[in-house]
Amino acid sequence: MQAEDVKSLLQEKLPGTQVEVEGEGCNFQLNLISDELAGQSPVKRQQQVYAHLNAWIADG
């Protein structure tokens, strides 16, 4: 998975979200700015983002 793949997926799943992705291979740092994630606890935000990435993570 490439950084652009991660960015495209998150922009598709979280419309209106500003997404920045740094890294390569299996190590990425994500910076997201989103009204949809605002007001959620850090754990809930992480769970929501990972829910969209879990299939790709599982595929390795």
mmCIF file as Biopython writes it, N, C-alpha, C and O atoms, coordinates in Angstrom:
data_model
#
loop_
_atom_site.group_PDB
_atom_site.id
_atom_site.type_symbol
_atom_site.label_atom_id
_atom_site.label_alt_id
_atom_site.label_comp_id
_atom_site.label_asym_id
_atom_site.label_entity_id
_atom_site.label_seq_id
_atom_site.pdbx_PDB_ins_code
_atom_site.Cartn_x
_atom_site.Cartn_y
_atom_site.Cartn_z
_atom_site.occupancy
_atom_site.B_iso_or_equiv
_atom_site.auth_seq_id
_atom_site.auth_asym_id
_atom_site.pdbx_PDB_model_num
ATOM 1   N N  . MET A ? 1  ? 0.840   -1.166 0.000  1.0 0.0 1  A 1 
ATOM 2   C CA . MET A ? 1  ? 0.000   0.000  0.000  1.0 0.0 1  A 1 
ATOM 3   C C  . MET A ? 1  ? 0.889   1.234  0.000  1.0 0.0 1  A 1 
ATOM 4   O O  . MET A ? 1  ? 1.873   1.306  0.736  1.0 0.0 1  A 1 
ATOM 5   N N  . GLN A ? 2  ? 0.540   2.176  -0.813 1.0 0.0 2  A 1 
ATOM 6   C CA . GLN A ? 2  ? 1.282   3.422  -0.917 1.0 0.0 2  A 1 
ATOM 7   C C  . GLN A ? 2  ? 0.530   4.535  -0.180 1.0 0.0 2  A 1 
ATOM 8   O O  . GLN A ? 2  ? -0.667  4.421  0.082  1.0 0.0 2  A 1 
ATOM 9   N N  . ALA A ? 3  ? 1.241   5.595  0.145  1.0 0.0 3  A 1 
ATOM 10  C CA . ALA A ? 3  ? 0.645   6.717  0.867  1.0 0.0 3  A 1 
ATOM 11  C C  . ALA A ? 3  ? -0.556  7.287  0.116  1.0 0.0 3  A 1 
ATOM 12  O O  . ALA A ? 3  ? -1.560  7.644  0.733  1.0 0.0 3  A 1 
ATOM 13  N N  . GLU A ? 4  ? -0.462  7.373  -1.203 1.0 0.0 4  A 1 
ATOM 14  C CA . GLU A ? 4  ? -1.578  7.913  -1.991 1.0 0.0 4  A 1 
ATOM 15  C C  . GLU A ? 4  ? -2.804  7.011  -1.922 1.0 0.0 4  A 1 
ATOM 16  O O  . GLU A ? 4  ? -3.933  7.499  -1.965 1.0 0.0 4  A 1 
ATOM 17  N N  . ASP A ? 5  ? -2.593  5.694  -1.814 1.0 0.0 5  A 1 
ATOM 18  C CA . ASP A ? 5  ? -3.714  4.761  -1.662 1.0 0.0 5  A 1 
ATOM 19  C C  . ASP A ? 5  ? -4.444  5.013  -0.347 1.0 0.0 5  A 1 
ATOM 20  O O  . ASP A ? 5  ? -5.674  5.040  -0.308 1.0 0.0 5  A 1 
ATOM 21  N N  . VAL A ? 6  ? -3.685  5.195  0.721  1.0 0.0 6  A 1 
ATOM 22  C CA . VAL A ? 6  ? -4.268  5.463  2.035  1.0 0.0 6  A 1 
ATOM 23  C C  . VAL A ? 6  ? -5.046  6.769  1.995  1.0 0.0 6  A 1 
ATOM 24  O O  . VAL A ? 6  ? -6.174  6.845  2.482  1.0 0.0 6  A 1 
ATOM 25  N N  . LYS A ? 7  ? -4.441  7.789  1.416  1.0 0.0 7  A 1 
ATOM 26  C CA . LYS A ? 7  ? -5.078  9.104  1.336  1.0 0.0 7  A 1 
ATOM 27  C C  . LYS A ? 7  ? -6.378  9.027  0.542  1.0 0.0 7  A 1 
ATOM 28  O O  . LYS A ? 7  ? -7.400  9.555  0.979  1.0 0.0 7  A 1 
ATOM 29  N N  . SER A ? 8  ? -6.352  8.384  -0.602 1.0 0.0 8  A 1 
ATOM 30  C CA . SER A ? 8  ? -7.549  8.263  -1.442 1.0 0.0 8  A 1 
ATOM 31  C C  . SER A ? 8  ? -8.664  7.522  -0.720 1.0 0.0 8  A 1 
ATOM 32  O O  . SER A ? 8  ? -9.821  7.939  -0.765 1.0 0.0 8  A 1 
ATOM 33  N N  . LEU A ? 9  ? -8.321  6.428  -0.058 1.0 0.0 9  A 1 
ATOM 34  C CA . LEU A ? 9  ? -9.327  5.644  0.659  1.0 0.0 9  A 1 
ATOM 35  C C  . LEU A ? 9  ? -9.987  6.474  1.757  1.0 0.0 9  A 1 
ATOM 36  O O  . LEU A ? 9  ? -11.212 6.484  1.877  1.0 0.0 9  A 1 
ATOM 37  N N  . LEU A ? 10 ? -9.184  7.167  2.553  1.0 0.0 10 A 1 
ATOM 38  C CA . LEU A ? 10 ? -9.743  7.943  3.655  1.0 0.0 10 A 1 
ATOM 39  C C  . LEU A ? 10 ? -10.552 9.133  3.156  1.0 0.0 10 A 1 
ATOM 40  O O  . LEU A ? 10 ? -11.561 9.484  3.767  1.0 0.0 10 A 1 
ATOM 41  N N  . GLN A ? 11 ? -10.135 9.756  2.069  1.0 0.0 11 A 1 
ATOM 42  C CA . GLN A ? 11 ? -10.917 10.854 1.505  1.0 0.0 11 A 1 
ATOM 43  C C  . GLN A ? 11 ? -12.252 10.352 0.966  1.0 0.0 11 A 1 
ATOM 44  O O  . GLN A ? 11 ? -13.255 11.062 1.029  1.0 0.0 11 A 1 
ATOM 45  N N  . GLU A ? 12 ? -12.265 9.140  0.441  1.0 0.0 12 A 1 
ATOM 46  C CA . GLU A ? 12 ? -13.502 8.539  -0.060 1.0 0.0 12 A 1 
ATOM 47  C C  . GLU A ? 12 ? -14.435 8.181  1.096  1.0 0.0 12 A 1 
ATOM 48  O O  . GLU A ? 12 ? -15.633 8.453  1.030  1.0 0.0 12 A 1 
ATOM 49  N N  . LYS A ? 13 ? -13.898 7.577  2.146  1.0 0.0 13 A 1 
ATOM 50  C CA . LYS A ? 13 ? -14.710 7.095  3.268  1.0 0.0 13 A 1 
ATOM 51  C C  . LYS A ? 13 ? -15.111 8.202  4.238  1.0 0.0 13 A 1 
ATOM 52  O O  . LYS A ? 13 ? -16.131 8.096  4.919  1.0 0.0 13 A 1 
ATOM 53  N N  . LEU A ? 14 ? -14.310 9.262  4.301  1.0 0.0 14 A 1 
ATOM 54  C CA . LEU A ? 14 ? -14.583 10.382 5.203  1.0 0.0 14 A 1 
ATOM 55  C C  . LEU A ? 14 ? -14.646 11.671 4.385  1.0 0.0 14 A 1 
ATOM 56  O O  . LEU A ? 14 ? -13.722 12.482 4.448  1.0 0.0 14 A 1 
ATOM 57  N N  . PRO A ? 15 ? -15.720 11.875 3.619  1.0 0.0 15 A 1 
ATOM 58  C CA . PRO A ? 15 ? -15.817 13.041 2.737  1.0 0.0 15 A 1 
ATOM 59  C C  . PRO A ? 15 ? -15.640 14.353 3.507  1.0 0.0 15 A 1 
ATOM 60  O O  . PRO A ? 15 ? -16.109 14.496 4.636  1.0 0.0 15 A 1 
ATOM 61  N N  . GLY A ? 16 ? -14.965 15.288 2.881  1.0 0.0 16 A 1 
ATOM 62  C CA . GLY A ? 16 ? -14.740 16.590 3.492  1.0 0.0 16 A 1 
ATOM 63  C C  . GLY A ? 16 ? -13.580 16.615 4.470  1.0 0.0 16 A 1 
ATOM 64  O O  . GLY A ? 16 ? -13.342 17.630 5.125  1.0 0.0 16 A 1 
ATOM 65  N N  . THR A ? 17 ? -12.864 15.516 4.574  1.0 0.0 17 A 1 
ATOM 66  C CA . THR A ? 17 ? -11.740 15.413 5.502  1.0 0.0 17 A 1 
ATOM 67  C C  . THR A ? 17 ? -10.449 15.804 4.804  1.0 0.0 17 A 1 
ATOM 68  O O  . THR A ? 17 ? -10.164 15.358 3.692  1.0 0.0 17 A 1 
ATOM 69  N N  . GLN A ? 18 ? -9.676  16.642 5.472  1.0 0.0 18 A 1 
ATOM 70  C CA . GLN A ? 18 ? -8.340  16.972 4.976  1.0 0.0 18 A 1 
ATOM 71  C C  . GLN A ? 18 ? -7.405  15.874 5.459  1.0 0.0 18 A 1 
ATOM 72  O O  . GLN A ? 18 ? -7.285  15.644 6.662  1.0 0.0 18 A 1 
ATOM 73  N N  . VAL A ? 19 ? -6.740  15.194 4.528  1.0 0.0 19 A 1 
ATOM 74  C CA . VAL A ? 19 ? -5.907  14.036 4.862  1.0 0.0 19 A 1 
ATOM 75  C C  . VAL A ? 19 ? -4.473  14.286 4.415  1.0 0.0 19 A 1 
ATOM 76  O O  . VAL A ? 19 ? -4.219  14.639 3.264  1.0 0.0 19 A 1 
ATOM 77  N N  . GLU A ? 20 ? -3.544  14.098 5.339  1.0 0.0 20 A 1 
ATOM 78  C CA . GLU A ? 20 ? -2.120  14.128 5.028  1.0 0.0 20 A 1 
ATOM 79  C C  . GLU A ? 20 ? -1.535  12.785 5.450  1.0 0.0 20 A 1 
ATOM 80  O O  . GLU A ? 20 ? -1.778  12.315 6.561  1.0 0.0 20 A 1 
ATOM 81  N N  . VAL A ? 21 ? -0.764  12.174 4.560  1.0 0.0 21 A 1 
ATOM 82  C CA . VAL A ? 21 ? -0.161  10.872 4.845  1.0 0.0 21 A 1 
ATOM 83  C C  . VAL A ? 21 ? 1.331   10.957 4.574  1.0 0.0 21 A 1 
ATOM 84  O O  . VAL A ? 21 ? 1.755   11.410 3.511  1.0 0.0 21 A 1 
ATOM 85  N N  . GLU A ? 22 ? 2.118   10.520 5.539  1.0 0.0 22 A 1 
ATOM 86  C CA . GLU A ? 22 ? 3.567   10.440 5.376  1.0 0.0 22 A 1 
ATOM 87  C C  . GLU A ? 22 ? 3.997   9.014  5.659  1.0 0.0 22 A 1 
ATOM 88  O O  . GLU A ? 22 ? 3.414   8.345  6.512  1.0 0.0 22 A 1 
ATOM 89  N N  . GLY A ? 23 ? 5.000   8.551  4.959  1.0 0.0 23 A 1 
ATOM 90  C CA . GLY A ? 23 ? 5.545   7.224  5.201  1.0 0.0 23 A 1 
ATOM 91  C C  . GLY A ? 23 ? 5.471   6.363  3.968  1.0 0.0 23 A 1 
ATOM 92  O O  . GLY A ? 23 ? 5.081   6.815  2.891  1.0 0.0 23 A 1 
ATOM 93  N N  . GLU A ? 24 ? 5.855   5.104  4.144  1.0 0.0 24 A 1 
ATOM 94  C CA . GLU A ? 24 ? 5.840   4.154  3.034  1.0 0.0 24 A 1 
ATOM 95  C C  . GLU A ? 24 ? 5.810   2.740  3.586  1.0 0.0 24 A 1 
ATOM 96  O O  . GLU A ? 24 ? 6.012   2.517  4.780  1.0 0.0 24 A 1 
ATOM 97  N N  . GLY A ? 25 ? 5.556   1.799  2.703  1.0 0.0 25 A 1 
ATOM 98  C CA . GLY A ? 25 ? 5.522   0.397  3.120  1.0 0.0 25 A 1 
ATOM 99  C C  . GLY A ? 25 ? 4.394   0.135  4.091  1.0 0.0 25 A 1 
ATOM 100 O O  . GLY A ? 25 ? 3.220   0.244  3.738  1.0 0.0 25 A 1 
ATOM 101 N N  . CYS A ? 26 ? 4.751   -0.211 5.314  1.0 0.0 26 A 1 
ATOM 102 C CA . CYS A ? 26 ? 3.728   -0.510 6.322  1.0 0.0 26 A 1 
ATOM 103 C C  . CYS A ? 26 ? 3.741   0.488  7.475  1.0 0.0 26 A 1 
ATOM 104 O O  . CYS A ? 26 ? 3.074   0.270  8.486  1.0 0.0 26 A 1 
ATOM 105 N N  . ASN A ? 27 ? 4.488   1.574  7.337  1.0 0.0 27 A 1 
ATOM 106 C CA . ASN A ? 27 ? 4.558   2.584  8.392  1.0 0.0 27 A 1 
ATOM 107 C C  . ASN A ? 27 ? 4.112   3.934  7.856  1.0 0.0 27 A 1 
ATOM 108 O O  . ASN A ? 27 ? 4.769   4.527  7.000  1.0 0.0 27 A 1 
ATOM 109 N N  . PHE A ? 28 ? 2.986   4.410  8.373  1.0 0.0 28 A 1 
ATOM 110 C CA . PHE A ? 28 ? 2.432   5.684  7.938  1.0 0.0 28 A 1 
ATOM 111 C C  . PHE A ? 28 ? 2.083   6.541  9.144  1.0 0.0 28 A 1 
ATOM 112 O O  . PHE A ? 28 ? 1.728   6.033  10.208 1.0 0.0 28 A 1 
ATOM 113 N N  . GLN A ? 29 ? 2.189   7.837  8.957  1.0 0.0 29 A 1 
ATOM 114 C CA . GLN A ? 29 ? 1.681   8.796  9.929  1.0 0.0 29 A 1 
ATOM 115 C C  . GLN A ? 29 ? 0.546   9.531  9.246  1.0 0.0 29 A 1 
ATOM 116 O O  . GLN A ? 29 ? 0.710   10.057 8.145  1.0 0.0 29 A 1 
ATOM 117 N N  . LEU A ? 30 ? -0.604  9.567  9.899  1.0 0.0 30 A 1 
ATOM 118 C CA . LEU A ? 30 ? -1.782  10.206 9.336  1.0 0.0 30 A 1 
ATOM 119 C C  . LEU A ? 30 ? -2.117  11.452 10.128 1.0 0.0 30 A 1 
ATOM 120 O O  . LEU A ? 30 ? -2.077  11.450 11.358 1.0 0.0 30 A 1 
ATOM 121 N N  . ASN A ? 31 ? -2.448  12.518 9.412  1.0 0.0 31 A 1 
ATOM 122 C CA . ASN A ? 31 ? -2.978  13.730 10.012 1.0 0.0 31 A 1 
ATOM 123 C C  . ASN A ? 31 ? -4.302  14.006 9.325  1.0 0.0 31 A 1 
ATOM 124 O O  . ASN A ? 31 ? -4.346  14.245 8.118  1.0 0.0 31 A 1 
ATOM 125 N N  . LEU A ? 32 ? -5.385  13.974 10.100 1.0 0.0 32 A 1 
ATOM 126 C CA . LEU A ? 32 ? -6.715  14.181 9.549  1.0 0.0 32 A 1 
ATOM 127 C C  . LEU A ? 32 ? -7.381  15.351 10.251 1.0 0.0 32 A 1 
ATOM 128 O O  . LEU A ? 32 ? -7.306  15.484 11.472 1.0 0.0 32 A 1 
ATOM 129 N N  . ILE A ? 33 ? -8.032  16.196 9.466  1.0 0.0 33 A 1 
ATOM 130 C CA . ILE A ? 33 ? -8.854  17.274 9.995  1.0 0.0 33 A 1 
ATOM 131 C C  . ILE A ? 33 ? -10.242 17.045 9.438  1.0 0.0 33 A 1 
ATOM 132 O O  . ILE A ? 33 ? -10.457 17.077 8.227  1.0 0.0 33 A 1 
ATOM 133 N N  . SER A ? 34 ? -11.197 16.810 10.356 1.0 0.0 34 A 1 
ATOM 134 C CA . SER A ? 34 ? -12.523 16.412 9.917  1.0 0.0 34 A 1 
ATOM 135 C C  . SER A ? 34 ? -13.582 16.835 10.922 1.0 0.0 34 A 1 
ATOM 136 O O  . SER A ? 34 ? -13.425 16.637 12.126 1.0 0.0 34 A 1 
ATOM 137 N N  . ASP A ? 35 ? -14.663 17.418 10.415 1.0 0.0 35 A 1 
ATOM 138 C CA . ASP A ? 35 ? -15.804 17.721 11.275 1.0 0.0 35 A 1 
ATOM 139 C C  . ASP A ? 35 ? -16.425 16.432 11.796 1.0 0.0 35 A 1 
ATOM 140 O O  . ASP A ? 35 ? -16.951 16.397 12.908 1.0 0.0 35 A 1 
ATOM 141 N N  . GLU A ? 36 ? -16.364 15.374 10.994 1.0 0.0 36 A 1 
ATOM 142 C CA . GLU A ? 36 ? -16.950 14.089 11.375 1.0 0.0 36 A 1 
ATOM 143 C C  . GLU A ? 36 ? -16.250 13.485 12.593 1.0 0.0 36 A 1 
ATOM 144 O O  . GLU A ? 36 ? -16.882 12.787 13.386 1.0 0.0 36 A 1 
ATOM 145 N N  . LEU A ? 37 ? -14.965 13.746 12.745 1.0 0.0 37 A 1 
ATOM 146 C CA . LEU A ? 37 ? -14.203 13.188 13.860 1.0 0.0 37 A 1 
ATOM 147 C C  . LEU A ? 37 ? -14.153 14.124 15.066 1.0 0.0 37 A 1 
ATOM 148 O O  . LEU A ? 37 ? -13.762 13.711 16.158 1.0 0.0 37 A 1 
ATOM 149 N N  . ALA A ? 38 ? -14.547 15.374 14.871 1.0 0.0 38 A 1 
ATOM 150 C CA . ALA A ? 38 ? -14.495 16.359 15.950 1.0 0.0 38 A 1 
ATOM 151 C C  . ALA A ? 38 ? -15.415 15.945 17.092 1.0 0.0 38 A 1 
ATOM 152 O O  . ALA A ? 38 ? -16.510 15.430 16.868 1.0 0.0 38 A 1 
ATOM 153 N N  . GLY A ? 39 ? -14.961 16.174 18.297 1.0 0.0 39 A 1 
ATOM 154 C CA . GLY A ? 39 ? -15.766 15.876 19.467 1.0 0.0 39 A 1 
ATOM 155 C C  . GLY A ? 39 ? -15.684 14.435 19.940 1.0 0.0 39 A 1 
ATOM 156 O O  . GLY A ? 39 ? -16.229 14.095 20.990 1.0 0.0 39 A 1 
ATOM 157 N N  . GLN A ? 40 ? -15.011 13.587 19.178 1.0 0.0 40 A 1 
ATOM 158 C CA . GLN A ? 40 ? -14.852 12.192 19.588 1.0 0.0 40 A 1 
ATOM 159 C C  . GLN A ? 40 ? -13.579 12.052 20.420 1.0 0.0 40 A 1 
ATOM 160 O O  . GLN A ? 40 ? -12.639 12.835 20.280 1.0 0.0 40 A 1 
ATOM 161 N N  . SER A ? 41 ? -13.568 11.056 21.274 1.0 0.0 41 A 1 
ATOM 162 C CA . SER A ? 41 ? -12.358 10.782 22.051 1.0 0.0 41 A 1 
ATOM 163 C C  . SER A ? 41 ? -11.272 10.279 21.096 1.0 0.0 41 A 1 
ATOM 164 O O  . SER A ? 41 ? -11.583 9.791  20.009 1.0 0.0 41 A 1 
ATOM 165 N N  . PRO A ? 42 ? -10.008 10.393 21.493 1.0 0.0 42 A 1 
ATOM 166 C CA . PRO A ? 42 ? -8.934  9.883  20.633 1.0 0.0 42 A 1 
ATOM 167 C C  . PRO A ? 42 ? -9.116  8.413  20.261 1.0 0.0 42 A 1 
ATOM 168 O O  . PRO A ? 42 ? -8.831  8.018  19.131 1.0 0.0 42 A 1 
ATOM 169 N N  . VAL A ? 43 ? -9.587  7.607  21.202 1.0 0.0 43 A 1 
ATOM 170 C CA . VAL A ? 43 ? -9.791  6.180  20.921 1.0 0.0 43 A 1 
ATOM 171 C C  . VAL A ? 43 ? -10.882 5.995  19.873 1.0 0.0 43 A 1 
ATOM 172 O O  . VAL A ? 43 ? -10.721 5.187  18.958 1.0 0.0 43 A 1 
ATOM 173 N N  . LYS A ? 44 ? -11.985 6.725  19.986 1.0 0.0 44 A 1 
ATOM 174 C CA . LYS A ? 44 ? -13.079 6.612  19.016 1.0 0.0 44 A 1 
ATOM 175 C C  . LYS A ? 44 ? -12.630 7.073  17.630 1.0 0.0 44 A 1 
ATOM 176 O O  . LYS A ? 44 ? -13.002 6.467  16.625 1.0 0.0 44 A 1 
ATOM 177 N N  . ARG A ? 45 ? -11.828 8.146  17.571 1.0 0.0 45 A 1 
ATOM 178 C CA . ARG A ? 45 ? -11.308 8.617  16.276 1.0 0.0 45 A 1 
ATOM 179 C C  . ARG A ? 45 ? -10.438 7.544  15.645 1.0 0.0 45 A 1 
ATOM 180 O O  . ARG A ? 45 ? -10.565 7.250  14.456 1.0 0.0 45 A 1 
ATOM 181 N N  . GLN A ? 46 ? -9.550  6.957  16.449 1.0 0.0 46 A 1 
ATOM 182 C CA . GLN A ? 46 ? -8.667  5.912  15.934 1.0 0.0 46 A 1 
ATOM 183 C C  . GLN A ? 46 ? -9.475  4.718  15.450 1.0 0.0 46 A 1 
ATOM 184 O O  . GLN A ? 46 ? -9.186  4.171  14.385 1.0 0.0 46 A 1 
ATOM 185 N N  . GLN A ? 47 ? -10.476 4.306  16.207 1.0 0.0 47 A 1 
ATOM 186 C CA . GLN A ? 47 ? -11.308 3.170  15.811 1.0 0.0 47 A 1 
ATOM 187 C C  . GLN A ? 47 ? -12.016 3.441  14.490 1.0 0.0 47 A 1 
ATOM 188 O O  . GLN A ? 47 ? -12.111 2.552  13.643 1.0 0.0 47 A 1 
ATOM 189 N N  . GLN A ? 48 ? -12.510 4.654  14.308 1.0 0.0 48 A 1 
ATOM 190 C CA . GLN A ? 48 ? -13.222 4.981  13.076 1.0 0.0 48 A 1 
ATOM 191 C C  . GLN A ? 48 ? -12.281 4.954  11.874 1.0 0.0 48 A 1 
ATOM 192 O O  . GLN A ? 48 ? -12.648 4.449  10.813 1.0 0.0 48 A 1 
ATOM 193 N N  . VAL A ? 49 ? -11.085 5.486  12.028 1.0 0.0 49 A 1 
ATOM 194 C CA . VAL A ? 49 ? -10.117 5.487  10.929 1.0 0.0 49 A 1 
ATOM 195 C C  . VAL A ? 49 ? -9.661  4.060  10.626 1.0 0.0 49 A 1 
ATOM 196 O O  . VAL A ? 49 ? -9.606  3.659  9.464  1.0 0.0 49 A 1 
ATOM 197 N N  . TYR A ? 50 ? -9.336  3.302  11.660 1.0 0.0 50 A 1 
ATOM 198 C CA . TYR A ? 50 ? -8.888  1.917  11.456 1.0 0.0 50 A 1 
ATOM 199 C C  . TYR A ? 50 ? -9.972  1.054  10.829 1.0 0.0 50 A 1 
ATOM 200 O O  . TYR A ? 50 ? -9.662  0.130  10.077 1.0 0.0 50 A 1 
ATOM 201 N N  . ALA A ? 51 ? -11.228 1.333  11.122 1.0 0.0 51 A 1 
ATOM 202 C CA . ALA A ? 51 ? -12.324 0.557  10.530 1.0 0.0 51 A 1 
ATOM 203 C C  . ALA A ? 51 ? -12.263 0.614  9.008  1.0 0.0 51 A 1 
ATOM 204 O O  . ALA A ? 51 ? -12.608 -0.356 8.334  1.0 0.0 51 A 1 
ATOM 205 N N  . HIS A ? 52 ? -11.829 1.740  8.471  1.0 0.0 52 A 1 
ATOM 206 C CA . HIS A ? 52 ? -11.722 1.886  7.019  1.0 0.0 52 A 1 
ATOM 207 C C  . HIS A ? 52 ? -10.453 1.237  6.465  1.0 0.0 52 A 1 
ATOM 208 O O  . HIS A ? 52 ? -10.399 0.889  5.286  1.0 0.0 52 A 1 
ATOM 209 N N  . LEU A ? 53 ? -9.448  1.075  7.298  1.0 0.0 53 A 1 
ATOM 210 C CA . LEU A ? 53 ? -8.158  0.538  6.849  1.0 0.0 53 A 1 
ATOM 211 C C  . LEU A ? 53 ? -7.956  -0.942 7.178  1.0 0.0 53 A 1 
ATOM 212 O O  . LEU A ? 53 ? -7.024  -1.559 6.663  1.0 0.0 53 A 1 
ATOM 213 N N  . ASN A ? 54 ? -8.799  -1.514 8.014  1.0 0.0 54 A 1 
ATOM 214 C CA . ASN A ? 54 ? -8.587  -2.883 8.505  1.0 0.0 54 A 1 
ATOM 215 C C  . ASN A ? 54 ? -8.436  -3.929 7.408  1.0 0.0 54 A 1 
ATOM 216 O O  . ASN A ? 54 ? -7.600  -4.824 7.532  1.0 0.0 54 A 1 
ATOM 217 N N  . ALA A ? 55 ? -9.215  -3.843 6.348  1.0 0.0 55 A 1 
ATOM 218 C CA . ALA A ? 55 ? -9.117  -4.845 5.275  1.0 0.0 55 A 1 
ATOM 219 C C  . ALA A ? 55 ? -7.725  -4.812 4.644  1.0 0.0 55 A 1 
ATOM 220 O O  . ALA A ? 55 ? -7.141  -5.863 4.378  1.0 0.0 55 A 1 
ATOM 221 N N  . TRP A ? 56 ? -7.194  -3.624 4.405  1.0 0.0 56 A 1 
ATOM 222 C CA . TRP A ? 56 ? -5.867  -3.509 3.802  1.0 0.0 56 A 1 
ATOM 223 C C  . TRP A ? 56 ? -4.785  -3.929 4.790  1.0 0.0 56 A 1 
ATOM 224 O O  . TRP A ? 56 ? -3.786  -4.531 4.396  1.0 0.0 56 A 1 
ATOM 225 N N  . ILE A ? 57 ? -4.975  -3.615 6.066  1.0 0.0 57 A 1 
ATOM 226 C CA . ILE A ? 57 ? -4.007  -4.021 7.084  1.0 0.0 57 A 1 
ATOM 227 C C  . ILE A ? 57 ? -3.959  -5.547 7.172  1.0 0.0 57 A 1 
ATOM 228 O O  . ILE A ? 57 ? -2.878  -6.130 7.256  1.0 0.0 57 A 1 
ATOM 229 N N  . ALA A ? 58 ? -5.104  -6.181 7.152  1.0 0.0 58 A 1 
ATOM 230 C CA . ALA A ? 58 ? -5.185  -7.642 7.253  1.0 0.0 58 A 1 
ATOM 231 C C  . ALA A ? 58 ? -4.525  -8.339 6.065  1.0 0.0 58 A 1 
ATOM 232 O O  . ALA A ? 58 ? -3.971  -9.429 6.209  1.0 0.0 58 A 1 
ATOM 233 N N  . ASP A ? 59 ? -4.586  -7.706 4.886  1.0 0.0 59 A 1 
ATOM 234 C CA . ASP A ? 59 ? -3.974  -8.286 3.690  1.0 0.0 59 A 1 
ATOM 235 C C  . ASP A ? 59 ? -2.453  -8.202 3.719  1.0 0.0 59 A 1 
ATOM 236 O O  . ASP A ? 59 ? -1.767  -8.886 2.959  1.0 0.0 59 A 1 
ATOM 237 N N  . GLY A ? 60 ? -1.937  -7.357 4.600  1.0 0.0 60 A 1 
ATOM 238 C CA . GLY A ? 60 ? -0.488  -7.238 4.741  1.0 0.0 60 A 1 
ATOM 239 C C  . GLY A ? 60 ? 0.080   -6.438 3.641  1.0 0.0 60 A 1 
ATOM 240 O O  . GLY A ? 60 ? 1.292   -6.229 3.592  1.0 0.0 60 A 1 
#
